[in-house]
Structure formats: C-alpha cells, structure tokens
Amino acid sequence: MVVATDPAKERYGAQAGPAGRWPLFLAGIAALTASGIAARAEVLPMLGLGAVFGAVVVAVGAGVIPAAAAWLSTWRAARALAGFDADPSPHALTGGDGATLLVTSAFLRAVTADRAATVADLLAVHVAVPEAAMARLLTDARTAGAARRLVGPLAVTVRQLGRDRFLWRIETVGSTQDGAGAPSFPEKSPQAVPQAGNAGGADRPAEGLAEAIPAALVKIARDGTIREANGAARALLELGDGSFPMFHDLTEGVGRPVSEWLADAFEGRGLNKPEVMRRTAHARDLYLQVTLGRVVEDGEVLIIAILHDATEVKSLEAQFVQSQKMQAIGQLAGGVAHDFNNLLTAISGHCDLLLLRHDASDPDYADLTQISHNANRAASLVGQLLAFSRKQTMKAQNLDLADTMADLTHLLNRLVGEKVRLDLDVRPLKRVIRADRRQFEQVVMNLVVNARDAMPGGGSIRIEVHEKTLETTLVRDRAEVPHGEYLVVTVADTGAGIDADALPKIFEPFYTTKKTGEGTGLGLSTAYGIVKQSGGFIFAESRPGEGTCFTLYFPAVARPLASGDTPGPAASRARVPTGDGVVLLVEDEAPVRAFAARALRLRGYTVIEAADAEEALARLEDPGLEVDLFVTDVIMPGMDGPSWVKKALEKRPETRVVFVSGYAEENLAENQARVPNSVFLPKPFSLSDLTTIVHRQLAA
C-alpha cells in the first residue's frame, strides 16, 4: 500500500507550487481588470472583448495547467512506487526539495513511532544532518539519473522519475536479501548507471564507501576486480582516480595465489582472519594486514577487505628474527674461533720453537717464517669472527686518539693509493678512550678500505676526530646514545654512496655491496662488533652519488696523569726473559699443552702438566709439592679454570694465576675479579707472549 505522508503539504515543484501559481494568478486578475476598463471605452470595444478573453485564458492557465501537470507526474511516480510496495526495503517518493510525498508499507514499518514518515526522519536515526546527505544524493541523481551512497549503516539509492520526482530505496549494509525479495528498478539497475562517487572499477574514486572512516576499505567482486576503494585505501595502495587494477595483481605473500584465497572467502572460508601480505610493484617494502568480510548487495556477493599498514610490525618482526639469527651465528662463530685459536696456538707455538733452532742463513728459515706469517693471518681472521660475535679478546687501554691516528696515517696513505686523497683533522683532545688499540686501528682501516673501493676513479676521504658533549640522550637509527662525554670519529668519502634499501643491511655479516669475489661481507660487521664491544656506537648515512659518512661515538674518560698501558717500541723488542720457578700448567688441548710446556722449560721453569682440573687438584693434594704459578685454560671439560683455581687457593692462597682462553676476557671478568693475583692471556699466543707474562707474574 502506497501512503501519502501529508496531502495538504504535497508540493509540485518550484513552478507548480503555490509560490509559483500566485504571481500568475495575480497577473490574470490584473489582466481581467484592465480588460474591464478597456471594455467601457467607446473607442476600443473590440479590443476590450479580446482582453477579457485573454485574461480568462491566463488565469486558467496559471492555476489549472501546472497543477494538472504536477498531478500527472505524481500519479506516474506513484504507479512506479506501487511496484515496490512488496519489497522489504523501504521506498519513498520525494519532490526535488527532498520533501516526502509517498512511502511504501516497508517504509512505515521502518520508521519509529516518535518520528514522521519522511526520508529525513528515517536517516536522522543514523546521521546527525540527514538533509546534507539527501542534498548530495539529489544533486548526483539530477546529474547522472541515479545515485547511490552509504549513509551510516544504510545504503541509499535515488533515481529521478520525471521532471521533479525522485524515487528512494533504503537498504541496510550487509543485507542478505536476494533478487526475489528485492526487485530491481524497472528501467535499469543502479549499479549499471554511472554514479557520482561510485568507482565502479572505472570512473572515479569512491566517495560512497565510508570516506570519513580512517581505515582502508575496498570492495572486491568475485573476479577480483576492485569495485570501490575509499580515500584511505587509495592513499595506502597509491591508487589513482582512474580504473583500479585487480586485487590479486596488487598483493602477494599468503602462501598461495591470492585469487584462490579470495575464492575461498567468497565461499565463506577464511573470513575475519587477518593475513599479512606484501604490496607488489611498490617503491618500498609495504606490508598489509588484510581482513576479509562478505556482504550481499542486490543479490551479488561481494568481499569487503579492511587493510592496515603492517610494515612497521613486519619490520620489527624481521629485526627480531635477524637478532636471533645473529645471536646463533655469533655463538657458532665464537665456538669455531675458540677451536681455531687452540689450533693456531699450537701451530704458531711449534713454529716459534723451530725458529729458535734456525737462523736467517738456514734454508728452512724462510719456510718457517711463512708458516708463522700465515698463522698470524689466520689469527686475524679468527679475530674478525670473534669481533662479529662480540666475543673477541679485548685488551682495553687508554688510547689518545690524536697519537693513534698520527701513527696510523702512514699506513692509511699506503692503503688508499695515489688516486684517493686522505685528509685527517684531529682537534685538540682533553680526554682519551678505553679500547683495544689493535682493534680500533682495524675498525678505521676497514672503513677507509671500503671508502677507497667506493671510489675507483678517485676521490677524497676525510677523517675527523673531536670531542662532543651530549646534553640529552641521542636517538638515532633505533639506537639510544646516553648523554655524556664522547670522542667522535667520522670517516666520510665522496664515493658512489649506498642505496636506501641496502643501508640498513650493511652491518649484517656476509652482506656486501661489492661485486662477487671482491668482498667477504665481514668488514663492517667486524667494525660494528668491535665498536659495540668497546661500549661505543656506529652510525652510517649515505645518499647515492653523494658519498657515505660513518660516525663513531666512543665514551670519553679523563686522561690519566701517567699511563703505562701502551708499550713502547723498546718494550716490544725486549729480550725474552728467563727465570726459575714451578709452574702448574693445566690445558685440555694436548698440542697447546705440549708447546707451552716446552716453551717454559726452555726458559728455565719447572713445569708440571695436567690435562684437566681434576688432575691438577689431585697433584696439589701432595703437601710437599710447591707451586709458584698456575697457568690454566678457562674452558675445559668438567670443572672450568676459575672453579678449580678458587678451590686450590683455599690451601695455597699466595699462588699467582695466569688464565688463558680463546674466548673474550669479558666472559672471564667476573670470575677473574674474584681470583686475586690473576691475569689473562688470550689465545693464540706466541712463545714470547707466554714466557713474558709468566716472568711478570713470578716477579711481581
């Protein structure tokens, strides 16, 4: 049943309404009066008669003809509306100003008792200003013949019928009505009409798909076509205002074709379960968390996809996985390096023993020197592995960077070659840093060599050293540098630079930007490990074509009044000392133990050997055995070095100790601090290293 909402207020348009009829009616009365005056004139009797007839025609036309036309238009619209009276969706007929004229029975059922049966009142339940939404729909319908928009949870369709009549259909989003229960319009379906604001996969960006919602929403058809995309989705996916691509052409990474994933969603499988996907053919890595829901519109099943930018979450996940991988590789590298250090100690040690029996004129001397030289190179490579795993043995000392860089300049000039200019700017420094001199030099050399390789045609490298005070915490590249005093070292070049995608990966092990065969990928990871082990920070900034700059922050400490940390040239050339005393040597590696025992005996010491801690403690059970020094490995099967030494010192508290290990000293630091009169000797060590430290301990 089609019901007139208020016949007394029914309007027929601007020209047919009361405001439009009264001027014409008054004009008719004026014409009739004029005709009467003219009729009384004796000169114009015929003219007066014509004026009377014209006034009557004007008066009738002004009131009757427009009213008849408006009534006919309303009658036709009412007949069209009557065809939808059985439709469960509310329908209404309005004038051009939005005033409701007729409604269906479903419309009356949808309106609450406290509201009038008008389109504005029905929409007012869901939106604050329904008149604004109605005005936009009417404007679009006048332009394109039909329009469709989402108004809150309602899908509102408007079609123009005649000159100034509009048919409204109001549906709830997600309705499951099929074609039998919701007949389409007699002329053509609204989806087939070009609609203002409807993307339709072709014309314009969708304005009707929840434009105000900050979440990215797309509507997907069964064939994968994107029907609509709201503003947030277009911005996220960087879609233009033209036709949209297929959804499965935009994304990948669910473990199977996206088209199959969508097909399952259309069948009701996998709905409301978020999946992380990657945006294809994008300038940067863009990851999307996509959740699918299913709706039915005019009998057609569609998919609504909610998209969230998951790039940051994916990045954090990748960083966590990378940190676990780095930790695993670091543990592997540390274990392998420890075993290698034992082998290298035996190789270089026995080579030193052979060199003692040969002079430079001996034919075998050159071969022995080569063996010793390559053993030292292998030790340097092991040091890189340990530096990467941050388990490198570190001999921290007070370093004056001005002196250190001055001594290193000559070597750096030889490294860069003739095509590259090296500029060094070291400002006056009041403070020093605590670091291993050899490791610091290795960091600088690695950075300089990389800078040189980035400038095959030549260029310049500038190294600056200066003091800097951080008043507040410096946050940079996900690292936080605490406030305090620092010595800052920068190494900048004018080379090719590093791409933005590669820059975050340069400190990863085995990652290199060089050509195959030209780099190991350990240079920068080694530098990173050394700097972090020294308590510092390293940052890189680069732009392709503009060069690269590495910035290193080292905590600054006060310059000591007298520093004896750095041995001078005379100390390094000192004669290997000899002495006497009883040394208990505990080492589980037989080749290392054999070399160390022979080396100490050659220097006049009495050596008692033990293969493990248990054997050492058993020997010490003899009260008549006097031992002046314990030389022990740290990591051994069974009881470790610090543990058995603590037990032995309970009965021999004055005995001095030398710990040896292929692991970092920092792993021993806590235990060593609890052992009085103890020092640390890292592996691999030479004959002179061992005998020198033993002599110092016994002479102390």
C-alpha positions in Angstrom: 0.0 0.0 0.0 1.4 3.4 -1.1 0.6 6.1 1.5 0.6 9.8 1.1 2.5 11.3 4.0 0.7 14.7 4.1 -1.5 15.5 1.1 -2.1 19.1 2.4 1.6 19.7 2.2 2.2 18.0 -1.1 4.4 20.1 -3.4 4.6 20.2 -7.1 7.9 21.9 -7.8 9.0 25.5 -7.8 6.9 26.4 -10.8 3.9 24.3 -9.9 3.7 25.1 -6.2 1.7 27.8 -4.5 4.6 30.2 -4.7 4.7 29.7 -8.4 0.9 30.0 -9.0 0.2 33.2 -7.1 2.2 35.6 -9.4 0.5 34.2 -12.4 -3.0 34.3 -10.7 -2.4 38.0 -9.8 -1.3 38.7 -13.3 -4.6 37.2 -14.5 -6.7 39.4 -12.2 -4.8 42.4 -13.4 -5.4 41.5 -17.0 -9.1 41.0 -16.2 -9.4 44.4 -14.6 -7.6 46.1 -17.5 -9.9 44.4 -19.9 -13.0 45.7 -18.0 -11.6 49.2 -18.2 -10.9 48.8 -21.9 -14.4 47.3 -22.5 -16.1 50.6 -21.2 -14.1 52.7 -23.7 -16.1 53.7 -26.7 -13.0 53.8 -28.9 -11.8 50.2 -28.4 -14.9 47.9 -28.0 -13.3 45.0 -29.8 -10.0 45.3 -28.0 -11.8 45.2 -24.7 -13.6 42.0 -25.6 -10.2 40.4 -26.6 -8.6 41.5 -23.3 -11.4 39.8 -21.4 -10.9 36.5 -23.2 -7.1 36.7 -22.8 -7.4 37.4 -19.1 -9.6 34.3 -18.6 -7.2 32.2 -20.5 -4.2 33.4 -18.5 -6.0 32.9 -15.2 -7.0 29.4 -16.1 -3.5 28.5 -17.4 -1.8 29.9 -14.4 -3.7 27.7 -11.9 -5.0 24.7 -13.7 -2.4 23.6 -16.3 0.6 23.4 -13.9 -1.5 21.7 -11.3 -2.6 19.2 -13.8 0.9 18.6 -15.0 2.2 18.1 -11.4 -0.7 15.8 -10.6 0.1 13.7 -13.7 3.8 13.5 -12.7 2.9 12.4 -9.2 0.4 9.8 -10.5 3.1 8.3 -12.7 5.6 8.3 -9.9 3.1 6.8 -7.5 2.4 4.0 -10.0 6.2 3.3 -10.2 6.4 3.3 -6.3 3.4 0.9 -6.1 5.6 -1.7 -7.9 7.9 -1.7 -4.9 5.3 -2.0 -2.2 6.0 -5.7 -1.7 9.8 -5.0 -1.5 11.0 -5.5 2.1 13.3 -2.5 1.7 11.8 0.9 2.4 10.9 3.1 -0.6 9.7 6.7 -0.8 8.8 9.3 -3.3 10.0 12.9 -2.8 10.0 16.2 -4.6 13.0 18.0 -5.9 13.5 19.7 -2.5 13.5 16.4 -0.6 10.0 16.7 0.8 8.5 13.2 1.2 5.3 12.7 -0.8 4.5 9.0 -0.8 6.0 6.0 1.1 5.6 2.2 0.9 4.4 -0.1 3.7 8.0 -1.2 4.4 9.0 2.4 4.9 6.2 2.9 7.5 7.4 -0.2 9.4 11.0 1.1 9.4 10.1 4.4 11.0 9.9 4.6 14.7 6.7 5.8 16.4 8.2 9.0 17.6 9.2 10.1 14.1 7.4 11.2 11.0 7.3 9.0 7.9 9.8 11.1 5.9 13.2 10.2 4.4 14.9 12.8 6.5 13.5 11.3 9.8 14.4 7.8 8.7 18.0 8.8 8.0 18.2 11.0 11.1 18.4 7.9 13.3 21.9 7.2 11.9 23.3 10.6 10.8 23.3 13.9 12.5 22.5 16.0 9.5 20.4 13.9 7.1 19.5 17.0 4.9 23.1 17.3 3.8 23.3 13.6 2.7 19.9 14.0 0.9 21.1 17.1 -0.9 24.2 15.4 -2.2 22.2 12.4 -3.4 19.6 14.6 -5.1 22.4 16.6 -6.9 24.1 13.4 -8.1 20.7 11.9 -9.2 19.9 15.1 -11.3 23.4 14.8 -12.9 23.5 11.1 -13.7 19.9 10.0 -13.4 20.7 7.8 -10.3 23.0 7.9 -7.3 24.0 5.5 -4.5 25.8 6.3 -1.2 26.4 4.9 2.2 24.7 6.9 4.9 25.8 5.4 8.1 24.9 1.8 8.0 22.3 2.4 5.2 22.8 2.1 1.5 20.6 4.7 -0.1 19.8 4.7 -3.8 18.0 7.6 -5.5 16.5 7.6 -9.1 15.0 10.5 -10.9 11.4 9.9 -12.1 10.1 12.6 -14.3 11.0 16.3 -14.1 10.9 16.8 -10.4 10.1 13.4 -8.7 12.7 11.1 -7.1 12.4 7.5 -6.0 14.3 6.5 -2.9 15.4 3.0 -1.8 17.0 2.4 1.6 18.8 -0.8 2.5 20.9 -2.0 5.4 24.5 -2.8 4.5 25.1 -6.5 4.6 21.5 -7.4 3.9 21.0 -10.9 2.7 18.0 -10.2 0.5 18.1 -11.9 -2.8 16.7 -10.9 -6.1 13.3 -12.3 -5.4 12.8 -10.4 -2.3 14.3 -7.1 -3.6 13.3 -6.5 -7.2 15.4 -4.1 -9.2 14.2 -0.9 -10.7 12.1 -1.2 -13.8 14.4 0.6 -16.1 17.9 -0.4 -15.1 19.9 -1.4 -12.1 21.6 1.5 -10.2 24.9 -0.4 -10.4 24.7 0.0 -14.2 24.2 3.7 -14.0 27.3 5.9 -13.9 27.1 7.3 -10.4 28.8 10.2 -8.9 31.1 8.8 -6.2 30.9 5.2 -7.3 34.2 3.9 -8.5 32.5 1.0 -10.4 36.0 -0.2 -11.2 36.3 2.6 -13.8 35.1 6.1 -13.5 36.0 7.9 -10.3 37.3 7.2 -6.8 34.5 6.0 -4.5 33.0 8.7 -2.3 30.3 6.5 -1.0 32.4 3.8 0.6 32.8 5.3 4.1 35.1 8.1 3.0 35.2 9.5 6.5 36.4 6.2 8.0 40.2 6.3 8.7 40.5 2.6 8.0 41.3 1.5 4.4 38.3 -0.3 2.8 38.0 -1.9 -0.6 35.1 -3.7 -2.2 36.1 -6.7 -4.3 34.0 -8.6 -6.9 34.1 -12.3 -7.5 36.6 -11.9 -10.4 39.0 -9.9 -8.3 38.0 -6.5 -9.6 38.1 -3.7 -7.1 34.7 -2.2 -7.3 35.2 0.6 -4.8 38.1 1.9 -2.6 37.7 4.7 -0.1 40.2 7.5 0.4 42.3 5.7 3.0 42.6 2.7 0.7 43.6 4.7 -2.3 46.2 6.5 -0.3 47.6 3.3 1.2 47.7 1.4 -2.1 48.6 4.6 -4.1 45.7 4.1 -6.5 44.9 6.8 -9.0 41.5 8.2 -9.9 41.2 6.0 -13.0 40.3 2.3 -13.3 41.5 0.1 -10.4 43.7 -3.0 -11.0 42.7 -6.5 -9.9 43.3 -7.0 -6.2 45.4 -10.1 -6.8 47.7 -8.0 -9.0 48.4 -5.7 -6.1 49.3 -8.2 -3.4 51.2 -11.4 -2.8 52.5 -13.5 0.0 49.7 -15.6 1.6 51.5 -18.8 0.6 49.2 -19.4 -2.4 47.7 -17.4 -5.2 45.7 -14.5 -3.9 42.9 -15.4 -6.4 42.4 -18.7 -4.6 42.4 -17.0 -1.2 39.6 -14.7 -2.5 37.7 -17.6 -4.0 37.7 -19.3 -0.5 36.4 -16.1 1.0 33.5 -15.9 -1.4 32.6 -19.4 -0.3 32.7 -18.3 3.4 36.1 -19.8 4.3 38.8 -17.8 6.0 36.7 -14.8 6.8 37.6 -12.4 9.6 41.1 -14.0 9.8 43.8 -11.4 9.2 46.6 -12.2 6.7 49.8 -10.3 6.2 50.5 -9.6 2.5 53.1 -7.7 0.6 52.2 -4.9 -1.9 53.7 -5.8 -5.3 55.5 -3.4 -7.6 55.9 -0.8 -4.9 58.8 1.6 -4.5 59.3 0.5 -0.9 58.5 -2.6 1.1 54.8 -2.3 2.0 53.2 -5.0 4.1 49.4 -5.1 4.5 47.3 -6.8 7.1 44.1 -7.8 5.3 40.9 -9.0 6.9 38.0 -10.1 4.6 34.3 -10.0 5.2 31.4 -10.9 2.9 28.3 -8.9 2.0 25.4 -9.2 -0.5 24.3 -6.2 -2.5 21.3 -6.5 -4.8 21.8 -10.3 -4.9 25.5 -10.1 -5.7 28.1 -11.4 -3.2 31.0 -9.0 -2.7 34.0 -9.0 -0.4 34.8 -6.1 1.9 38.5 -6.0 2.7 39.9 -4.0 5.6 43.6 -3.1 5.1 46.1 -1.9 7.7 49.7 -0.9 7.1 51.7 -3.7 8.8 55.1 -2.5 7.5 56.4 -1.4 10.9 55.2 -4.6 12.6 56.8 -6.7 9.9 60.0 -4.7 10.2 60.1 -5.3 14.0 59.4 -9.0 13.4 62.2 -9.2 10.8 64.6 -7.4 13.2 63.7 -9.9 16.0 64.4 -12.8 13.6 67.6 -11.2 12.4 68.7 -10.7 16.0 68.1 -14.3 16.8 70.0 -15.3 13.7 72.9 -13.0 14.5 73.0 -14.5 18.1 73.1 -18.0 16.7 75.8 -17.1 14.2 77.7 -15.3 16.9 77.6 -18.4 19.2 78.7 -20.6 16.3 81.5 -18.1 15.3 82.6 -17.9 19.0 82.8 -21.7 19.3 84.6 -22.2 16.0 87.0 -19.4 16.8 87.8 -20.9 20.2 88.8 -24.2 18.5 90.7 -22.4 15.8 92.6 -20.4 18.4 93.7 -23.7 20.0 95.0 -25.0 16.7 96.7 -21.7 15.8 98.4 -21.6 19.2 99.8 -25.0 18.6 100.9 -24.2 15.0 102.5 -20.8 15.7 104.0 -22.1 19.0 105.7 -25.0 17.5 106.8 -22.8 14.6 108.4 -20.5 17.2 110.2 -23.5 18.7 111.6 -24.4 15.3 112.7 -20.9 14.6 114.8 -21.0 17.8 116.9 -23.7 16.2 117.3 -22.0 12.8 118.9 -18.7 11.9 118.3 -16.5 8.9 121.0 -18.3 6.8 119.3 -21.7 7.2 117.4 -22.9 4.1 114.4 -23.7 6.2 114.2 -20.4 7.9 112.1 -18.7 5.1 109.6 -21.6 5.1 109.2 -21.4 8.8 108.7 -17.7 8.6 106.0 -18.2 6.0 104.2 -20.7 8.3 104.4 -18.2 11.2 103.2 -15.4 9.0 100.2 -17.3 7.7 99.3 -18.5 11.2 99.1 -14.8 12.2 96.9 -14.1 9.2 94.6 -16.9 10.3 94.6 -15.5 13.8 93.5 -12.1 12.3 90.6 -13.8 10.5 89.5 -15.6 13.7 89.7 -12.2 15.4 87.2 -10.9 12.8 84.8 -13.8 13.6 85.1 -13.1 17.3 84.6 -9.3 16.7 81.5 -10.0 14.8 80.1 -12.2 17.6 81.4 -9.6 20.1 83.5 -12.2 21.8 86.8 -11.0 20.7 89.6 -10.9 23.3 89.9 -7.3 24.1 93.0 -5.6 25.7 91.5 -2.3 26.8 93.9 0.5 27.4 93.9 4.3 27.4 94.0 5.5 23.9 95.0 9.0 22.9 93.2 9.2 19.5 95.4 12.0 18.3 98.6 9.9 18.8 96.9 6.8 17.5 95.7 8.5 14.3 99.0 10.1 13.7 100.7 6.7 13.9 98.1 5.2 11.6 98.2 7.9 9.0 101.3 6.5 7.2 99.7 3.0 6.8 96.3 4.6 5.7 98.1 6.6 3.0 99.6 3.4 1.6 96.2 1.7 1.7 94.2 4.4 -0.3 96.7 4.6 -3.2 97.6 7.6 -5.4 94.1 8.3 -6.8 92.5 9.0 -3.4 93.4 11.9 -1.1 93.3 11.3 2.6 92.6 14.3 4.9 93.0 14.0 8.6 91.5 16.6 11.0 92.2 15.8 14.7 91.3 18.6 17.0 93.0 19.0 20.5 91.7 16.3 22.8 91.5 16.6 26.5 90.2 13.1 27.0 91.0 9.6 26.0 89.0 6.4 25.3 89.3 2.9 26.7 89.7 0.5 23.8 92.0 -2.1 22.3 94.5 -0.3 20.1 94.8 -3.1 17.5 91.0 -3.4 17.2 90.5 0.4 16.9 93.0 0.5 14.1 91.3 -2.4 12.4 88.0 -0.5 12.5 89.5 2.6 10.9 91.3 0.6 8.3 88.1 -1.3 7.4 86.2 1.9 6.9 89.0 3.5 4.9 89.4 0.5 2.6 85.6 0.4 2.0 85.7 4.2 1.2 88.6 3.6 -1.2 86.7 0.8 -3.0 83.7 3.0 -3.4 85.8 5.5 -5.5 87.5 3.5 -8.3 88.0 6.7 -10.2 89.5 8.6 -7.3 88.2 11.0 -4.7 88.8 12.1 -1.1 88.4 10.5 2.3 88.2 12.8 5.3 88.7 11.6 8.9 87.8 13.8 11.8 88.3 13.3 15.5 86.7 15.7 18.0 85.1 15.8 21.5 81.4 16.1 21.9 79.1 16.5 24.9 75.6 15.1 24.6 73.3 17.1 27.0 70.4 14.7 26.3 70.1 11.2 25.0 70.7 10.9 21.3 68.2 8.7 19.5 69.3 7.7 16.0 68.7 4.6 13.9 66.7 2.8 16.7 69.7 3.3 19.0 69.9 5.5 22.1 73.2 7.1 22.9 73.2 8.1 26.6 74.1 11.7 27.5 77.7 12.3 28.5 81.2 13.0 27.1 82.2 11.3 23.8 85.1 11.2 21.4 83.6 11.2 17.9 85.4 9.8 14.9 83.9 10.4 11.4 85.1 8.8 8.2 83.5 10.4 5.1 84.1 9.8 1.4 83.0 11.2 -1.9 82.2 7.8 -3.5 79.1 6.3 -5.1 77.1 6.1 -1.9 74.8 3.4 -0.7 71.2 2.8 -1.8 68.5 3.4 0.9 67.4 -0.2 0.7 70.9 -1.5 1.3 71.8 0.9 4.0 70.1 -0.9 6.9 71.8 -4.2 6.0 75.4 -3.1 5.7 76.4 -4.2 9.2 75.0 -7.7 8.7 77.6 -10.5 8.4 78.4 -11.6 4.8 76.4 -8.8 3.3 78.4 -6.7 0.8 77.6 -4.2 -1.9 80.8 -5.1 -3.8 80.9 -7.3 -6.8 81.1 -11.1 -6.3 84.6 -12.1 -5.2 85.6 -8.6 -4.2 84.3 -8.6 -0.6 83.8 -11.0 2.3 80.9 -9.1 3.9 82.8 -9.2 7.2 84.5 -5.8 7.2 81.6 -3.6 8.5 80.1 -6.4 10.7 83.5 -6.7 12.3 83.8 -2.9 12.8 80.3 -2.9 14.3 81.2 -5.7 16.7 84.4 -4.0 17.9 82.7 -0.7 18.4 79.9 -2.2 20.4 82.3 -4.3 22.4 84.2 -1.1 23.3 81.0 0.5 24.6 80.6 2.7 21.6 78.1 3.3 18.8 78.5 3.4 15.0 76.1 5.0 12.5 76.1 5.3 8.7 74.4 7.9 6.5 74.6 7.9 2.7 73.0 9.1 -0.5 73.6 7.6 -3.9 76.1 9.8 -5.8 76.9 11.9 -2.7 79.2 9.6 -0.7 79.0 7.9 2.7 79.8 9.0 6.2 80.4 6.7 9.2 80.1 8.3 12.6 81.6 6.5 15.7 80.9 7.5 19.3 83.3 6.3 22.0 82.7 7.1 25.7 85.4 9.6 26.8 87.3 9.1 30.1 89.7 11.5 31.9 93.2 11.5 30.7 95.4 9.7 33.4 98.4 11.6 34.9 100.7 8.8 33.8 99.7 6.0 31.6 101.7 2.8 31.2 99.1 1.0 29.2 100.7 1.4 25.8 104.0 -0.4 25.5 106.7 1.5 23.6 108.9 0.1 20.8 111.6 -0.7 23.2 109.3 -3.0 25.2 108.2 -4.8 22.1 111.9 -5.5 21.2 112.9 -6.6 24.7 114.7 -9.9 25.1 112.5 -12.8 26.1 113.0 -13.2 29.8 114.2 -16.3 31.6 113.7 -17.3 35.2 113.0 -20.1 37.6 110.0 -21.3 39.5 107.5 -24.1 39.5 104.5 -23.7 37.1 101.4 -26.0 37.1 100.2 -26.0 33.5 96.5 -27.1 33.1 95.4 -27.4 29.4 93.0 -29.9 27.9 94.3 -29.5 24.3 97.4 -31.7 24.1 99.2 -29.8 21.3 98.8 -26.5 23.2 99.9 -28.1 26.4 103.0 -29.6 24.7 104.0 -26.3 23.2 103.5 -24.3 26.4 105.4 -26.8 28.5 108.4 -26.9 26.1 108.5 -23.1 25.9 108.5 -22.7 29.6 111.1 -25.4 30.2 113.3 -23.7 27.6 113.2 -20.6 29.7 114.3 -22.3 32.8 111.0 -23.0 34.5 109.9 -26.3 36.1 106.6 -27.4 34.5 104.0 -29.8 36.0 101.4 -30.8 33.4 97.7 -31.6 33.9 95.1 -32.4 31.3 92.1 -31.2 33.3 91.1 -29.6 36.6 90.6 -32.8 38.4 94.1 -34.0 37.7 95.5 -30.6 38.8 93.7 -30.8 42.1 94.9 -34.4 42.6 98.5 -33.3 42.1 98.0 -30.4 44.6 96.9 -32.9 47.3 100.7 -33.6 47.8 101.6 -31.2 50.6 105.3 -31.4 49.7 104.7 -30.1 46.2 105.5 -26.4 45.9 103.9 -24.5 43.1 104.6 -20.8 42.3 102.2 -20.2 39.5 99.0 -21.7 38.0 98.7 -21.4 34.2 95.3 -22.8 33.2 92.8 -22.8 30.4 89.5 -21.3 31.2 87.1 -23.6 29.3 87.7 -27.3 29.9 85.6 -30.4 30.2 84.4 -31.0 33.7 85.4 -28.2 36.1 86.5 -25.0 34.4 89.6 -23.0 35.2 88.2 -20.4 37.7 86.4 -23.0 39.6 89.4 -25.3 40.3 91.7 -22.3 40.9 89.3 -21.0 43.7 89.3 -24.4 45.3 93.1 -24.7 45.1 93.7 -21.2 46.5 91.9 -22.3 49.7 95.1 -24.2 50.7 97.6 -22.1 48.6 96.3 -18.5 48.9 99.6 -16.9 47.8 99.9 -18.7 44.4 99.6 -16.4 41.4 97.5 -17.3 38.3 97.6 -16.9 34.6 94.3 -17.6 32.8 94.5 -18.4 29.0 91.5 -18.7 26.7 90.4 -18.3 23.1 87.2 -16.6 24.3 86.9 -12.9 25.2 88.3 -11.7 28.5 84.9 -10.1 29.4 83.4 -13.6 29.7 86.0 -14.2 32.4 86.0 -10.8 34.0 83.5 -11.5 36.8 85.3 -14.7 37.9 88.7 -13.3 37.4 87.8 -10.4 39.7 87.2 -12.9 42.5 90.6 -14.6 42.0 93.4 -12.5 43.5 96.8 -12.0 41.7 95.4 -13.3 38.4 96.0 -12.0 34.8 94.6 -13.0 31.4 96.5 -14.2 28.3 94.4 -14.5 25.1 94.9 -17.3 22.5 96.6 -17.6 20.2 99.8 -16.6 22.0 103.4 -16.8 20.9 106.3 -18.2 22.8 107.4 -14.8 23.8 103.9 -13.8 24.9 103.7 -16.8 27.3 107.2 -16.5 28.8 106.9 -12.8 29.3 103.6 -12.9 31.2 104.9 -15.8 33.3 108.0 -13.9 34.1 106.0 -10.8 35.2 103.7 -12.8 37.4 106.5 -14.5 39.2 108.5 -11.3 39.5 105.5 -9.3 41.0 
